[in-house]
């Protein structure tokens, strides 16, 4: 079968012929219906190496946002059947530590000792015709939701959902939330999740007018260009001068972190979701009192089920730009140049 692989670190991915996977005991093979691509893949391609990823060495197949149909079941797998549509949970933990037993494999306590972080992140991912999944605990039934709609939800939906859910107690009537990077794959999903789950005033922030339009089209109440030198003042004005209860930085670069710190309100949550590598100096007087600053990574299996349920009810939907597997190498160039609207999704078949 064909697969899009990292062959060596810090180089362009290559389409290669690889053997079809065969499931061992407890494993499943998924016929891939769709595999999403995101900014994390660009970090993986452009910046990371074996030291970043638990000493994993290429080659391995890209694609950590996956959905499709069960192709074959290994010995001992029960509760699933061939042909059943499923989404694949992205972070693959040890499965036995306390956090994994609580469905939070994204925060596996043994992550540093694992061979890799998941499919597409050291193990072979879904930018291929088939995907080997090591355990049935890592797949979630889809019901009537099509795999092409479900695949981006496994990261672009799940990651902002988790970040929002941890701050839900702050997002009541009269509250405001700032979404920085609102015009991207995670951003337009964050806006929809906020509209579906909270009454908050949603302020979208992006570098591009097109990004602000995308966010507004999906439910943002206001749009602010981050390149505007008055962006922080504009956001403060939109929050009555008090700052926002919650700020989600889906970029994580130095300029966005600075802006986030300037517009979070007293007792608010500043959550850093993006991994652009920026730093945020913190001291006693660097932010308003009782501001909490946190980073998040993905979400739990249970939260993925909740995200899929929102999609099945028609409350959220990823806007996708579709590519074939043959187009996938060039897709990453478009993603790097900011020329992909919404979420890039590769359909192998």
NORSULWO-V243677 format. One record per residue. N is the residue number from 1. RES is the residue in one letter. PHI is phi in degrees with one decimal (* if undefined). Layout:
BEGIN
n = <N & N>
res = <RES & RES>
phi = <PHI & PHI>
END
This chain:
BEGIN
n = <1 & 2 & 3 & 4 & 5 & 6 & 7 & 8 & 9 & 10 & 11 & 12 & 13 & 14 & 15 & 16 & 17 & 18 & 19 & 20 & 21 & 22 & 23 & 24 & 25 & 26 & 27 & 28 & 29 & 30 & 31 & 32 & 33 & 34 & 35 & 36 & 37 & 38 & 39 & 40 & 41 & 42 & 43 & 44 & 45 & 46 & 47 & 48 & 49 & 50 & 51 & 52 & 53 & 54 & 55 & 56 & 57 & 58 & 59 & 60 & 61 & 62 & 63 & 64 & 65 & 66 & 67 & 68 & 69 & 70 & 71 & 72 & 73 & 74 & 75 & 76 & 77 & 78 & 79 & 80 & 81 & 82 & 83 & 84 & 85 & 86 & 87 & 88 & 89 & 90 & 91 & 92 & 93 & 94 & 95 & 96 & 97 & 98 & 99 & 100 & 101 & 102 & 103 & 104 & 105 & 106 & 107 & 108 & 109 & 110 & 111 & 112 & 113 & 114 & 115 & 116 & 117 & 118 & 119 & 120 & 121 & 122 & 123 & 124 & 125 & 126 & 127 & 128 & 129 & 130 & 131 & 132 & 133 & 134 & 135 & 136 & 137 & 138 & 139 & 140 & 141 & 142 & 143 & 144 & 145 & 146 & 147 & 148 & 149 & 150 & 151 & 152 & 153 & 154 & 155 & 156 & 157 & 158 & 159 & 160 & 161 & 162 & 163 & 164 & 165 & 166 & 167 & 168 & 169 & 170 & 171 & 172 & 173 & 174 & 175 & 176 & 177 & 178 & 179 & 180 & 181 & 182 & 183 & 184 & 185 & 186 & 187 & 188 & 189 & 190 & 191 & 192 & 193 & 194 & 195 & 196 & 197 & 198 & 199 & 200 & 201 & 202 & 203 & 204 & 205 & 206 & 207 & 208 & 209 & 210 & 211 & 212 & 213 & 214 & 215 & 216 & 217 & 218 & 219 & 220 & 221 & 222 & 223 & 224 & 225 & 226 & 227 & 228 & 229 & 230 & 231 & 232 & 233 & 234 & 235 & 236 & 237 & 238 & 239 & 240 & 241 & 242 & 243 & 244 & 245 & 246 & 247 & 248 & 249 & 250 & 251 & 252 & 253 & 254 & 255 & 256 & 257 & 258 & 259 & 260 & 261 & 262 & 263 & 264 & 265 & 266 & 267 & 268 & 269 & 270 & 271 & 272 & 273 & 274 & 275 & 276 & 277 & 278 & 279 & 280 & 281 & 282 & 283 & 284 & 285 & 286 & 287 & 288 & 289 & 290 & 291 & 292 & 293 & 294 & 295 & 296 & 297 & 298 & 299 & 300 & 301 & 302 & 303 & 304 & 305 & 306 & 307 & 308 & 309 & 310 & 311 & 312 & 313 & 314 & 315 & 316 & 317 & 318 & 319 & 320 & 321 & 322 & 323 & 324 & 325 & 326 & 327 & 328 & 329 & 330 & 331 & 332 & 333 & 334 & 335 & 336 & 337 & 338 & 339 & 340 & 341 & 342 & 343 & 344 & 345 & 346 & 347 & 348 & 349>
res = <X & X & X & X & X & X & X & X & X & X & X & X & X & X & X & X & X & X & X & X & X & X & X & X & X & X & X & X & X & X & X & X & X & X & X & X & X & X & X & X & X & X & X & X & X & X & X & X & X & X & X & X & X & X & X & X & X & X & X & X & X & X & X & X & X & X & X & X & X & X & X & X & X & X & X & X & X & X & X & X & X & X & X & X & X & X & X & X & X & X & X & X & X & X & X & X & X & X & X & X & X & X & X & X & X & X & X & X & X & X & X & X & X & X & X & X & X & X & X & X & X & X & X & X & X & X & X & X & X & X & X & X & X & X & X & X & X & X & X & X & X & X & X & X & X & X & X & X & X & X & X & X & X & X & X & X & X & X & X & X & X & X & X & X & X & X & X & X & X & X & X & X & X & X & X & X & X & X & X & X & X & X & X & X & X & X & X & X & X & X & X & X & X & X & X & X & X & X & X & X & X & X & X & X & X & X & X & X & X & X & X & X & X & X & X & X & X & X & X & X & X & X & X & X & X & X & X & X & X & X & X & X & X & X & X & X & X & X & X & X & X & X & X & X & X & X & X & X & X & X & X & X & X & X & X & X & X & X & X & X & X & X & X & X & X & X & X & X & X & X & X & X & X & X & X & X & X & X & X & X & X & X & X & X & X & X & X & X & X & X & X & X & X & X & X & X & X & X & X & X & X & X & X & X & X & X & X & X & X & X & X & X & X & X & X & X & X & X & X & X & X & X & X & X & X & X & X & X & X & X & X & X & X & X & X & X & X & X & X & X & X & X & X & X & X & X & X & X & X>
phi = <* & -88.0 & -147.1 & -93.2 & -123.0 & -80.3 & -95.0 & -149.1 & -63.5 & 57.3 & -145.4 & -66.5 & -70.2 & -129.4 & -80.2 & -135.5 & -89.1 & -132.6 & -67.6 & -63.5 & -73.9 & -120.0 & -77.0 & -89.1 & -55.6 & 81.3 & -101.9 & -132.1 & -113.1 & -105.2 & -80.2 & -70.4 & -93.6 & -165.3 & -135.6 & -82.8 & -125.9 & -148.3 & -62.2 & -61.0 & -62.8 & -67.3 & -62.3 & -62.8 & -77.5 & -98.4 & -126.6 & -80.2 & -150.1 & -61.9 & -67.0 & -72.7 & -113.1 & 53.1 & 61.8 & -70.6 & -116.4 & -64.5 & -87.2 & -152.9 & -85.1 & -74.2 & 108.4 & -109.6 & -115.7 & -135.3 & -152.6 & 177.1 & -127.9 & -64.6 & -96.3 & -158.8 & -119.4 & -77.2 & -58.9 & 93.9 & -81.4 & -126.3 & 87.1 & -132.9 & -138.5 & -60.1 & 92.9 & -72.7 & -76.5 & -144.0 & -101.6 & -103.9 & -69.8 & -75.5 & -79.7 & -104.2 & -90.4 & -74.5 & 84.8 & -123.7 & -73.2 & -57.5 & -64.9 & -63.6 & -68.3 & -91.2 & 77.0 & -101.2 & -68.8 & -63.0 & -118.7 & -53.9 & -73.6 & -109.1 & -55.9 & -65.1 & -99.6 & -83.4 & -68.9 & -162.4 & -99.2 & 158.4 & -63.8 & 85.2 & -127.3 & 113.1 & -87.5 & -64.1 & -101.6 & -98.2 & -85.1 & -159.3 & -74.7 & -139.7 & -135.2 & -88.2 & -111.4 & -75.3 & -158.2 & -68.6 & -66.9 & -98.9 & -122.3 & -125.7 & -59.5 & -99.7 & 65.7 & -90.7 & -76.4 & -72.6 & -54.5 & -64.7 & -84.4 & -82.6 & -53.5 & -66.9 & -68.8 & -70.9 & -135.5 & -62.0 & -91.6 & -66.6 & -63.5 & -68.6 & -58.8 & -61.7 & -64.0 & -71.4 & -61.2 & -68.8 & -114.8 & -59.4 & -66.2 & -93.0 & -104.4 & -91.3 & -59.1 & 82.0 & -84.7 & -130.5 & -134.5 & -105.9 & -113.1 & -91.2 & 86.8 & -70.9 & -93.4 & -98.4 & -61.4 & -70.7 & -63.8 & -70.1 & -75.3 & -59.0 & -61.1 & -65.2 & -63.9 & -62.7 & -64.9 & -74.2 & -115.3 & -139.0 & -94.9 & -65.8 & -77.1 & -99.1 & -109.2 & -87.6 & -128.0 & -156.0 & -82.5 & -121.2 & -61.8 & -64.3 & -66.8 & -65.3 & -63.2 & -59.6 & -64.8 & -66.9 & -61.7 & -104.6 & 121.8 & -66.5 & -85.1 & -139.6 & -130.8 & -131.5 & -76.3 & -70.3 & -74.7 & -73.3 & -65.4 & -100.1 & -59.3 & -62.9 & -64.3 & -65.6 & -65.4 & -61.5 & -63.7 & -71.2 & -107.2 & 70.8 & 85.0 & -96.2 & 86.8 & -88.2 & -64.6 & -136.6 & -124.1 & -107.4 & -98.1 & -89.5 & -108.6 & 84.0 & -92.0 & -54.0 & -64.5 & -71.7 & -66.2 & -62.2 & -63.4 & -59.1 & -66.2 & -74.8 & -114.6 & -81.0 & -92.5 & -53.7 & 71.3 & -84.0 & -108.8 & -110.1 & -110.0 & -95.9 & -103.8 & -72.5 & -116.4 & -74.7 & 91.6 & -73.6 & -125.3 & -125.7 & -63.8 & -126.5 & -144.9 & -58.2 & -103.3 & -80.7 & -148.2 & -66.9 & -61.0 & 59.9 & -75.2 & -101.8 & -115.1 & -141.5 & -109.0 & -132.4 & -139.9 & 55.7 & -162.1 & -89.3 & -61.1 & -60.7 & -66.0 & -62.6 & -60.1 & -67.9 & -62.9 & -62.9 & -65.9 & -61.5 & -68.5 & -64.2 & -85.0 & 79.4 & -87.7 & -139.3 & -159.0 & -72.5 & -82.6 & -118.9 & -114.8 & -94.0 & -134.7 & -83.0 & -64.0 & -65.1 & -85.5 & -60.6 & -58.3 & -71.1 & -57.8 & -65.6 & -65.4 & -66.4 & -63.9 & -64.6 & -86.8 & 72.7 & -102.3 & -104.4 & -88.9 & 71.7 & -111.6 & -77.4 & -132.1 & -97.2 & -111.0 & -65.9 & -77.0>
END
